[in-house]
Amino acid sequence: MPVTDPTPPLAGRTVVVTRATTQASTLVDALTAHGARIVAVPVIAIADASDGGTALHGALDDLSSYDWLVVTSANGADRVADRLDPSRLETVATRVAAIGPGTVDALARHGIAVDLVPERFVAEGLLAAFPPVPPGGGRVLLAQAAAARPVLREGLVAAGWTVDAVEAYRTVHPVLDPDLVARAARADAITFTSASTVRGYVAAAGPDAVPQVVASIGPITSAAARELGIRVAVEAEEHTIDGLAAALVQHIRSLRSGG
């Protein structure tokens, strides 16, 4: 009868979590459940849109003029929900698209149902899944981060949609305690959940203070890391927090078994 090892796969490993403080708990819980010690280094914080939300609020007040409301992150979902009463969606023809399950869950917490989620949880996946423009033309309200990639907006415009891309929130980089950054540099692994977390960490610690094992949530985040000279050891197949944790666990197991 085989003997199973009761030791959690991340036992004895220190993992850096770089998400904003308000969003880190899900990943922290997933990693600690596998035995990891956590160093929380919130290299980003979420701030209101530079106009205080005026553009987003105005567009949402005119929601009936749009065929689609597209939300690209949980942060965007929260900002949309601050202004949008879910009951309004029952009185308009506007449909809602979300870039992935994290965004779907955030919208659902506010009572907003989603009509379209792509199989690949990136802008390119949403573009591929997006329906064609109606014969008479169509309008899209795109609620996104101030520093969002232009891929989605440009792709929708190229497909014939009229797109109003509005800033829903900003990502800012807080000042970090140097001792905390030093602890992070000595960790066994680090997790990045967006390109902004990569840039924020490098801005605070430098590209040479990155732990040996770098785990990325997906291809866009990985590309940002490589652009800054960081080697990515782990990329989640499913671009979600659970997918990231699972990929890191699998990688560490492989290292322990000599694979």
Summary of the structure (lengths in Angstrom):
residues: 259
radius of gyration: 19.8
end to end distance: 23.4
largest distance: 68.1
contacts: 843
relative contact order: 0.15
helix: 41%
strand: 19%
